Each structure stands twice: as C-alpha cells, then as structure tokens.
Amino acid sequence: MLHTERLLEFMAVPKEYNVVQGLIGLGPDIMLELLTDMTSVRDVQNFLAVDKSTLVLKDHERFSKATETALADRTGTRVVFIKRLPQLATVLNPHPTEEEKEDVRTLMFDIMTRKDENTSQEAQRIKKTTLSFKNLRIDNNTSFYAWALIYINGIGQLKKELCIFPEIDTEKKQQLSREWFKTIQLPPPELRFEDVKSAGAYSIAKTVEGQLWSRGMKDDGSWDDGEQWTLNSHFNAKDGLIPSSLGPSKIRTFCFE
C-alpha cells in the first residue's frame, strides 16, 4: 500500500509538465518555458489565445518572470500616431466628451502590410519611429504639410512610409504628398541603425557603429531643401570617431533641443 501511494505521488508530479487534457496537452511549467523563449508581445498574446489552458497562464505566479524577454523587446508591428497633445489627453481621459472624441485625428501604420521587401519576422517589426515633414505649396496662396514615417525595422534598416493624415483630404494634396515621398532617399539597406529622431524638417539617424546620417542640412550648416540622407560630416571623423577633450570618441546617443 505504501509503495502504491508513493507511486501515485510520483506520477502526480509530471502533471505540471505534461497533461492529457486541453488542446495542446502541455502542463503550465512547459508552457511557461515556451513563453520565456518568446521575444515579442504579439507572440505572447497569440499563445495565450490558443485555449483556456493557455489563457490561465496570465494568472500564474511565474508569468511576469516568463514574459520578461518579450516585454523588454520594444518592437512591434503597428504604430498609432496622434498629432496634437490635446488629442492625446482625450485618448487617455477615461471620460472624454463627445466633442473631444470627435476632435481626435489618428493615423495607424501596420508594418505587416509591407510584403514587397524582406518578409522575415524580424524585418516586419518596428524598433524606432519618427515623423518627418515638408511644407508643400498647392498654389501661390495655399500650402500644407506632407508627412512621412521614418522607422528602424527589426533588422536595423532605416525605412520609410508615406503618412496620409485626415487633413490631407484632397486628391491634389495626396498627389503632391506621393510625389514628395518618392524623392526621399534613405541610406544603403546594408547599414544597421539603432536610433532615429526628427525635428520635422531635419532628421538624424545613428548606426550601430556610431555614425550619424542626416537629412535637411548641408555640409556648411545651412538648410537643405532636398530629401537625401547623407553621412553627416559634422559628426563623423576617422573610423567613425570624433575629436573630443578625451580623445577620439564614438557617438553613443544624441537628442534635439
């Protein structure tokens, strides 16, 4: 009898690892190990939605630990743009008025719709985003701002996407926006970037090696009306290092005032 009880006790342990019930037949410990290997929030969401046995993992005491890797990876596949701070305040307000909600204008970009280039999982993710713009004239009395999303994908390439905000509401504006967008010339695709920022008319992106590429400024410091991204001569020197009081240094971060 004693041996039978010990055998039953021993057999009960593997239920944490392998159970027959449920769609996938795995216990919580193995499923938590699977979550540990996931590197994106979307993968975690899809896994939890398999059936009830996976959904309950969100209440497990080890769930937070198991999803640390996915949560630390700040890449995604979708971006929502809200252009003005009052509109952002409306989105965050749990009880906005109807007038406030009507004033919100957003634009959603989904990288998963881009199937014309590298379709690998990493290439179809977004690491960093910024917006650049150009003031375009319709006639002598009328102008508007055209917008482009500049982003770094999961493999470090600098990419672009045309943004048609709600106020670009005529065929003429959309046509001019598309024509301007085609003139944007990005750095070579073999370069790997880790940061990008923009002040609208002027943008900077930093490579993994510390090189700064920019658009909107000439070598002499004057404004450049073109859309060519070039290696910035003011912030790059021999072997990617710049002079400093401590000797040749690598640029590690940058910001706009």
C-alpha positions as CSV (number, residue, x, y, z in Angstrom):
1,M,0.0,0.0,0.0
2,L,2.8,2.3,0.9
3,H,4.6,1.6,-2.4
4,T,1.3,2.3,-4.3
5,E,0.9,5.7,-2.6
6,R,4.5,6.7,-3.4
7,L,4.0,5.6,-7.0
8,L,0.8,7.7,-7.2
9,E,2.6,10.7,-5.6
10,F,5.5,10.4,-8.1
11,M,3.1,10.1,-11.1
12,A,1.3,13.3,-9.9
13,V,4.4,15.5,-10.3
14,P,4.7,15.3,-14.1
15,K,1.2,16.7,-14.5
16,E,2.8,20.1,-14.1
17,Y,4.8,19.3,-17.3
18,N,2.6,17.1,-19.4
19,V,-1.2,16.8,-19.1
20,V,-3.5,15.0,-21.4
21,Q,-6.4,17.4,-21.1
22,G,-6.5,20.6,-23.1
23,L,-5.8,21.4,-26.7
24,I,-2.0,21.2,-26.7
25,G,-1.6,18.7,-23.8
26,L,1.1,20.6,-22.0
27,G,1.4,21.5,-18.3
28,P,2.0,25.0,-17.1
29,D,5.7,24.6,-16.5
30,I,6.5,23.6,-20.0
31,M,4.2,26.4,-21.4
32,L,5.9,28.9,-19.2
33,E,9.2,27.7,-20.6
34,L,7.8,28.4,-24.1
35,L,6.8,31.9,-23.0
36,T,10.4,32.5,-21.8
37,D,11.7,31.9,-25.3
38,M,9.3,34.3,-26.9
39,T,10.7,37.7,-28.0
40,S,7.7,39.7,-28.9
41,V,4.5,40.8,-27.1
42,R,2.4,39.7,-30.1
43,D,3.7,36.1,-29.9
44,V,2.8,36.0,-26.2
45,Q,-0.7,37.3,-27.0
46,N,-1.2,34.7,-29.7
47,F,0.0,31.9,-27.5
48,L,-2.3,32.9,-24.6
49,A,-5.3,32.9,-27.0
50,V,-4.8,29.2,-28.0
51,D,-7.4,27.9,-25.5
52,K,-8.4,28.1,-21.8
53,S,-5.3,26.1,-20.6
54,T,-3.0,28.8,-22.0
55,L,-5.1,31.8,-21.1
56,V,-5.0,30.9,-17.4
57,L,-1.2,31.3,-17.5
58,K,-1.6,35.1,-17.1
59,D,-2.6,34.5,-13.5
60,H,0.4,32.2,-12.8
61,E,2.8,33.4,-10.2
62,R,5.7,33.0,-12.7
63,F,4.0,34.7,-15.6
64,S,5.8,38.0,-15.1
65,K,9.1,36.3,-15.0
66,A,8.4,34.2,-18.0
67,T,7.5,37.2,-20.2
68,E,10.4,39.5,-19.2
69,T,12.1,38.9,-22.6
70,A,9.1,39.7,-24.6
71,L,8.2,42.8,-22.6
72,A,11.8,44.0,-22.8
73,D,11.8,43.8,-26.6
74,R,10.2,47.1,-27.5
75,T,9.5,46.1,-31.1
76,G,6.0,45.8,-32.6
77,T,4.2,45.7,-35.9
78,R,1.7,48.6,-35.5
79,V,2.1,52.3,-34.8
80,V,-0.7,54.8,-34.0
81,F,0.0,58.5,-34.5
82,I,-1.8,61.2,-32.6
83,K,-0.6,64.6,-33.8
84,R,-1.6,67.0,-31.0
85,L,-1.2,66.9,-27.2
86,P,-4.9,67.8,-26.5
87,Q,-5.9,64.8,-28.6
88,L,-3.6,62.6,-26.7
89,A,-5.1,63.9,-23.5
90,T,-8.5,62.9,-24.8
91,V,-7.4,59.4,-25.6
92,L,-6.0,59.0,-22.1
93,N,-9.1,60.5,-20.5
94,P,-11.4,57.7,-19.3
95,H,-14.5,60.0,-19.6
96,P,-14.0,62.3,-22.7
97,T,-16.8,64.4,-24.0
98,E,-18.4,63.7,-27.4
99,E,-16.9,66.9,-28.8
100,E,-13.4,65.9,-27.6
101,K,-13.7,62.5,-29.1
102,E,-14.8,63.9,-32.5
103,D,-11.7,66.2,-32.5
104,V,-9.3,63.2,-32.2
105,R,-7.5,62.5,-35.5
106,T,-5.2,59.5,-35.7
107,L,-3.3,57.5,-38.2
108,M,-2.4,53.9,-38.0
109,F,0.5,52.2,-39.7
110,D,0.7,48.4,-39.8
111,I,4.1,47.1,-40.9
112,M,2.5,43.7,-41.6
113,T,1.0,45.1,-44.8
114,R,4.5,45.5,-46.3
115,K,5.2,42.4,-48.2
116,D,7.2,43.9,-51.1
117,E,10.6,43.6,-49.5
118,N,12.1,41.4,-46.8
119,T,9.2,39.4,-45.3
120,S,11.2,37.8,-42.4
121,Q,9.7,38.1,-39.0
122,E,12.4,40.4,-37.8
123,A,12.2,42.7,-40.8
124,Q,8.5,43.0,-40.2
125,R,8.9,44.6,-36.8
126,I,9.3,48.3,-35.7
127,K,12.0,49.3,-33.3
128,K,12.1,53.1,-33.5
129,T,9.9,55.6,-35.3
130,T,9.8,59.3,-36.0
131,L,8.0,61.7,-38.4
132,S,9.5,64.0,-41.0
133,F,7.5,66.6,-42.9
134,K,7.8,69.0,-45.8
135,N,5.8,72.2,-46.5
136,L,4.4,71.8,-50.0
137,R,2.7,74.6,-52.0
138,I,-0.6,74.0,-53.8
139,D,-0.6,77.5,-55.4
140,N,0.8,80.9,-54.5
141,N,-1.6,81.3,-51.6
142,T,-2.0,77.8,-50.2
143,S,0.3,75.3,-48.7
144,F,0.1,72.2,-46.5
145,Y,2.4,69.7,-44.7
146,A,3.2,66.3,-46.2
147,W,4.3,63.7,-43.7
148,A,6.5,60.6,-43.8
149,L,7.1,57.9,-41.2
150,I,10.8,57.1,-40.8
151,Y,11.4,53.9,-38.8
152,I,14.0,51.3,-38.0
153,N,12.9,47.8,-38.6
154,G,13.8,44.7,-36.6
155,I,17.0,44.0,-38.5
156,G,18.2,47.6,-38.2
157,Q,17.3,49.0,-41.6
158,L,16.1,52.6,-42.0
159,K,12.8,52.5,-43.8
160,K,10.1,55.0,-44.9
161,E,6.3,55.1,-45.3
162,L,4.0,57.8,-46.6
163,C,1.6,59.1,-44.0
164,I,-1.8,60.5,-45.2
165,F,-3.3,62.3,-42.2
166,P,-7.0,63.1,-42.2
167,E,-6.4,66.8,-43.1
168,I,-4.7,65.7,-46.4
169,D,-8.2,65.4,-47.7
170,T,-8.0,66.3,-51.4
171,E,-6.6,64.4,-54.4
172,K,-4.2,67.3,-55.1
173,K,-2.7,67.2,-51.6
174,Q,-2.4,63.4,-51.8
175,Q,-0.7,63.6,-55.2
176,L,1.8,66.2,-54.1
177,S,2.5,64.1,-51.0
178,R,3.2,61.0,-53.0
179,E,5.5,62.9,-55.4
180,W,7.5,64.3,-52.4
181,F,7.7,60.9,-50.7
182,K,9.3,59.4,-53.8
183,T,12.2,61.9,-53.5
184,I,13.2,60.7,-50.1
185,Q,16.5,58.7,-50.5
186,L,17.4,56.6,-47.5
187,P,20.9,55.3,-46.5
188,P,22.0,52.0,-48.0
189,P,20.0,49.0,-46.8
190,E,23.1,47.1,-45.6
191,L,23.7,49.7,-42.8
192,R,22.3,48.9,-39.4
193,F,20.7,51.7,-37.3
194,E,19.7,51.8,-33.7
195,D,18.2,55.3,-33.2
196,V,16.4,57.9,-35.3
197,K,14.9,61.3,-34.3
198,S,13.4,64.1,-36.2
199,A,12.5,67.8,-35.7
200,G,10.3,67.6,-38.7
201,A,12.3,69.3,-41.4
202,Y,15.6,67.9,-40.1
203,S,16.3,64.3,-39.1
204,I,19.2,62.3,-37.7
205,A,19.7,58.5,-37.5
206,K,22.6,56.7,-35.7
207,T,24.2,53.5,-36.9
208,V,25.3,50.7,-34.5
209,E,28.9,51.8,-35.2
210,G,28.1,55.4,-34.1
211,Q,27.8,57.1,-37.5
212,L,25.2,59.9,-37.8
213,W,23.2,60.1,-41.0
214,S,21.0,63.2,-41.6
215,R,18.6,64.9,-43.9
216,G,17.7,68.6,-44.1
217,M,21.1,70.2,-43.6
218,K,24.1,70.8,-45.9
219,D,27.7,70.3,-45.0
220,D,28.1,74.1,-44.4
221,G,25.3,74.0,-41.8
222,S,22.6,75.7,-44.0
223,W,19.2,74.2,-44.5
224,D,18.9,71.6,-47.3
225,D,15.7,71.6,-49.2
226,G,16.4,68.1,-50.6
227,E,15.4,64.7,-49.2
228,Q,18.8,62.9,-49.5
229,W,20.0,61.1,-46.3
230,T,23.8,61.6,-46.1
231,L,26.6,60.8,-43.8
232,N,26.9,63.9,-41.6
233,S,30.3,65.4,-42.0
234,H,30.0,67.4,-38.8
235,F,29.6,64.4,-36.5
236,N,31.8,61.8,-38.2
237,A,35.5,61.6,-38.4
238,K,38.2,58.9,-39.0
239,D,37.0,55.4,-38.3
240,G,33.6,56.7,-37.0
241,L,35.2,58.6,-34.2
242,I,35.0,62.4,-33.5
243,P,37.5,64.6,-31.7
244,S,36.8,65.4,-28.0
245,S,38.6,66.5,-24.9
246,L,39.2,62.9,-24.0
247,G,40.5,61.9,-27.4
248,P,38.7,60.3,-30.4
249,S,35.2,59.2,-29.2
250,K,32.3,57.3,-30.5
251,I,28.8,58.9,-30.5
252,R,26.6,56.8,-28.3
253,T,23.4,58.9,-28.1
254,F,22.0,62.2,-29.4
255,C,18.9,64.4,-28.9
256,F,17.2,67.5,-30.2
257,E,16.5,70.6,-28.1
